[in-house]
């Protein structure tokens, strides 16, 4: 089944990179766009699922006053208050997915939160300073040096580190986020492969799909063939593989296996992603994503033969990037290097360091 959009409004908004309207995507299910500040993704879809007299949210989105207002206003238009939120289901720990969770739980401490145990461990590593929140690596590790970044560009990677003096207001924001993450409740529903969300009505099942993060989970509602794909499958872009630095040495293998795993789902399932637009054609999209990564591996093999400099930076500089490698700066540069490192490790190429992060 070829990839086809299920929403012309969502497709148009994604093309123009503007915020789409709230949209009903199935009976008792709505897509609520939550803005991401200063980011080309523009927004994350928070999915609201009616649950008895209340609602359950999948990925509440980025933290901040504007984001909180956008989400709660959308819920109010649907007839729900924050007190009506029964629970939060989190696909993975990235800020544009879990960021608003602490603020919502502070207003409604009776609500539950559910996510995979591996991503809970990742969050703990952040707020206990075992890894840097900005880069996901050992705070004592000069990741720019490890990746072979030229010294005149080190500051671009250093600026991402929360503890860096070069981070400015971005680090102030990250510090607040770090503090909020440390205040997540203890009574978290820890998801595993096949776990059911604790709903009052209906059945939504978690499927463990490591790759984008090691604890990434997707959610499936079989009754009407809905597949909440988080960042595991997106309609037009490929999820970054490698940003979860604690799993960088197995992340690509994990991701390819997870893509095969979702092939068990019905071909005509409706894919509800965190970014982009909802669509059908999951099996064809899965094939495209697998082919993309094998093409990338082929590019890396060719680049290795073409240059004597086998640093991650040098290899990345010789690969095809949609906007060109020269246009990649700061976080986008780091993301490209992390993804390159994950692919190099998959091929058995030394990336300059082992697991990148210390043990718990």
C-alpha positions in Angstrom: 0.0 0.0 0.0 1.5 3.3 -1.1 2.0 6.1 1.4 -1.1 8.3 1.4 -1.9 11.2 3.7 -5.0 11.0 5.9 -5.3 14.7 6.4 -4.9 17.5 3.8 -4.7 20.1 6.6 -1.9 18.3 8.4 0.0 17.8 5.1 -0.3 21.5 4.1 0.8 22.6 7.6 3.8 20.3 7.5 4.8 21.5 4.0 4.5 25.2 5.1 6.0 24.5 8.5 3.1 26.2 10.3 1.0 25.0 13.3 -2.0 22.9 12.1 -5.4 23.0 13.7 -6.6 20.6 16.3 -8.1 17.6 14.4 -10.2 14.7 15.3 -8.4 11.6 13.9 -10.8 8.8 15.1 -13.7 8.4 17.4 -12.6 9.8 20.7 -9.1 10.6 19.5 -7.7 14.1 18.6 -4.3 15.4 17.4 -3.3 18.5 19.4 -0.2 20.3 18.0 2.1 21.7 20.7 4.7 24.2 19.5 8.5 23.6 19.7 10.4 26.9 20.0 13.0 27.7 17.4 12.9 24.3 15.8 12.3 23.4 12.2 10.0 20.6 13.3 7.7 23.5 14.6 5.4 21.2 16.7 4.8 17.8 18.3 1.5 16.1 18.1 0.0 15.3 21.5 -2.7 12.7 21.0 -5.7 13.0 23.3 -7.7 9.8 23.8 -11.1 10.0 25.6 -11.1 7.7 28.6 -14.4 7.4 30.5 -15.2 11.0 31.7 -11.6 12.1 31.2 -8.8 11.9 28.8 -5.3 10.3 28.3 -2.5 12.1 26.5 0.2 10.5 24.4 3.3 12.8 24.5 2.2 16.2 26.0 5.0 18.1 24.2 7.7 20.7 24.9 7.7 22.5 28.2 7.0 26.3 28.5 4.2 28.7 29.2 3.2 29.1 25.6 3.2 25.3 25.1 1.1 24.8 28.3 -1.4 27.3 27.1 -1.6 25.8 23.6 -2.3 22.3 25.0 -4.7 23.2 27.8 -6.6 25.6 25.5 -7.0 22.8 23.0 -8.2 20.4 25.7 -10.7 23.1 26.9 -12.1 23.4 23.4 -12.7 19.6 23.6 -14.4 19.9 27.0 -11.5 18.7 29.1 -9.7 20.4 32.1 -6.3 19.5 33.4 -8.1 17.8 36.3 -9.7 15.5 33.7 -6.3 14.1 32.5 -6.2 10.5 33.7 -2.7 9.8 32.5 0.3 10.5 30.3 1.8 7.9 28.0 5.3 8.8 26.8 6.8 7.4 23.7 10.3 8.5 24.7 12.2 10.9 26.9 13.1 13.7 24.4 12.0 17.1 25.6 9.5 17.8 22.7 7.6 14.7 23.9 7.8 14.6 27.7 8.6 18.3 28.5 5.1 19.3 29.7 4.6 16.2 31.9 6.0 17.7 35.2 3.7 20.8 34.9 0.6 18.8 34.1 1.4 16.3 36.9 1.9 19.2 39.4 -1.6 20.4 38.6 -3.1 16.9 38.7 -1.0 14.7 41.0 -3.6 11.9 40.7 -2.8 11.4 37.0 -0.5 8.5 36.1 2.5 8.6 33.8 3.7 5.6 31.8 7.0 5.0 29.8 9.6 2.4 29.2 12.1 1.6 31.9 15.1 2.2 29.7 14.0 5.8 29.1 13.3 6.3 32.8 16.9 5.3 33.4 18.1 7.8 30.8 16.2 10.6 32.6 17.8 9.6 35.9 21.2 9.8 34.3 20.4 13.3 33.2 19.3 14.8 36.5 21.9 13.0 38.6 24.6 14.4 36.3 25.8 11.0 35.2 25.5 12.4 31.6 25.2 15.9 30.2 21.6 16.8 29.5 22.5 18.8 26.3 24.6 16.1 24.6 23.7 12.9 26.4 27.4 12.0 27.0 29.7 11.8 29.9 30.1 15.4 31.2 33.9 14.9 31.4 34.2 13.8 27.8 35.2 16.2 25.1 32.9 14.8 22.5 34.0 17.3 19.9 37.6 16.0 20.2 36.4 12.4 20.1 34.5 13.0 16.9 37.4 14.8 15.3 35.6 18.2 15.1 38.1 21.0 14.0 39.0 23.1 17.0 37.5 26.2 15.5 34.1 24.4 15.7 34.4 23.0 19.1 32.3 25.8 20.6 29.3 24.7 18.6 29.2 21.4 20.4 30.3 22.8 23.7 27.5 25.3 23.6 25.0 22.4 23.9 26.4 21.2 27.2 24.4 22.3 30.2 27.5 22.9 32.3 29.2 24.9 29.7 29.8 28.6 30.2 29.1 29.1 26.5 25.5 27.9 26.6 23.9 31.1 27.6 20.1 31.3 27.8 19.8 27.9 26.2 21.5 26.3 29.2 19.3 28.3 31.6 16.3 26.7 29.9 17.9 23.3 30.0 18.7 23.6 33.7 15.0 24.4 34.4 14.0 21.4 32.4 16.5 19.2 34.2 15.1 20.3 37.5 11.6 19.5 36.3 12.6 16.1 35.2 14.0 15.3 38.7 10.5 15.9 40.1 8.7 13.2 38.2 6.6 11.1 40.6 7.8 7.8 41.9 4.6 5.9 41.0 5.4 5.6 37.3 3.8 2.8 35.2 6.9 1.2 33.8 6.1 -0.1 30.3 7.6 -3.2 28.7 6.9 -4.8 25.4 3.2 -5.7 25.3 2.2 -3.6 28.3 -1.3 -2.2 28.3 -1.9 1.4 29.3 -4.1 1.6 32.5 -7.2 3.0 30.8 -10.7 3.0 32.1 -12.1 2.3 28.6 -10.6 0.5 25.7 -7.3 -1.1 25.1 -4.0 0.5 24.0 -0.9 -1.6 24.0 2.8 -0.5 24.1 5.3 -2.0 21.7 9.0 -1.5 22.5 10.8 -0.1 19.5 14.3 0.8 20.5 16.4 2.9 18.1 15.6 6.6 18.3 16.1 6.1 22.0 16.7 2.8 23.7 13.4 3.0 25.5 11.3 4.3 22.7 7.8 2.7 22.6 4.9 3.0 20.2 1.2 2.5 21.0 -1.4 0.4 19.2 -5.2 0.6 19.5 -6.3 -2.5 17.7 -10.1 -1.8 17.8 -9.8 0.9 15.1 -6.2 0.1 13.7 -4.5 3.2 15.1 -0.7 3.2 15.4 0.8 6.0 17.5 4.3 5.9 16.2 6.1 8.6 18.2 9.4 9.3 16.4 9.9 5.7 15.3 8.1 6.2 11.9 7.6 9.6 10.4 6.0 10.3 6.9 8.7 12.4 5.2 11.8 12.5 7.4 14.0 9.9 9.0 14.3 9.8 12.8 17.7 10.5 14.1 19.6 7.4 15.2 22.4 8.1 17.5 21.3 11.0 19.8 20.6 8.5 22.6 24.3 8.3 23.2 24.1 5.6 25.9 22.9 3.2 23.2 24.8 4.6 20.2 26.8 1.4 19.9 23.7 -0.6 19.1 21.1 2.0 18.2 21.1 1.4 14.4 20.8 -2.4 14.8 18.0 -1.8 17.3 16.2 0.5 15.0 16.4 -1.9 12.0 15.1 -4.7 14.1 12.3 -2.5 15.4 11.3 -1.6 11.9 10.9 -5.3 11.1 8.9 -5.7 14.3 6.2 -3.2 13.2 5.9 -5.1 10.0 3.6 -7.4 12.1 1.0 -4.6 12.1 -1.8 -4.5 9.6 -0.9 -3.0 6.2 -3.8 -0.5 6.4 -3.2 0.7 9.9 -3.5 4.5 10.4 -0.1 5.9 11.4 -0.3 8.8 13.8 3.2 10.2 14.1 4.6 12.9 16.4 5.7 15.1 13.5 4.4 15.5 10.0 1.0 14.2 9.2 -1.1 11.0 9.7 -0.9 8.5 6.8 -1.4 5.0 5.6 1.2 2.8 3.9 3.2 1.8 6.9 4.8 -1.2 5.2 6.0 0.8 2.3 7.3 3.5 4.6 9.2 0.8 6.6 10.9 -0.3 3.4 11.9 3.3 2.5 13.4 3.7 6.0 15.4 0.5 5.8 16.6 1.4 2.3 17.7 4.9 3.5 19.9 3.4 6.2 21.5 0.9 3.9 22.2 3.7 1.4 23.8 5.6 4.2 25.9 2.6 5.2 27.0 2.4 1.5 27.9 6.1 1.5 30.1 5.6 4.6 31.9 2.7 3.1 32.7 4.8 0.0 33.8 7.8 2.1 36.1 5.5 4.1 37.9 4.5 0.9 38.0 8.1 -0.4 39.8 9.7 2.5 42.6 8.8 5.0 40.8 10.8 7.7 38.4 8.4 9.3 37.2 10.6 12.1 33.5 10.9 12.6 33.6 14.5 11.5 35.5 13.7 8.3 33.2 10.9 7.4 30.1 13.0 8.1 31.4 15.8 6.0 31.5 13.5 2.9 27.9 12.3 3.2 24.8 13.6 1.7 22.7 15.9 3.9 19.4 17.4 2.7 20.6 21.0 3.4 24.3 20.3 2.9 26.9 19.6 5.6 28.1 23.2 5.5 24.7 24.4 6.7 24.8 22.2 9.8 25.6 24.1 13.0 25.3 23.6 16.8 22.6 21.0 17.6 22.2 20.0 13.9 25.9 19.4 13.6 25.9 17.3 16.8 22.9 15.3 15.5 24.6 14.6 12.2 27.8 13.5 13.9 25.9 11.2 16.4 24.0 9.6 13.5 27.2 9.1 11.5 28.9 7.6 14.6 26.0 5.1 15.0 26.3 4.0 11.4 30.1 3.7 11.6 29.8 1.5 14.7 27.3 -0.7 12.9 29.9 -1.3 10.3 32.5 -2.1 12.9 34.5 1.1 12.4 36.2 2.7 15.4 34.4 5.9 16.4 37.0 7.0 18.9 35.3 5.9 22.1 33.4 2.9 23.5 29.9 3.3 24.9 30.3 7.1 25.3 28.6 7.2 28.7 29.4 5.7 32.0 27.5 2.9 33.7 24.6 3.6 36.1 
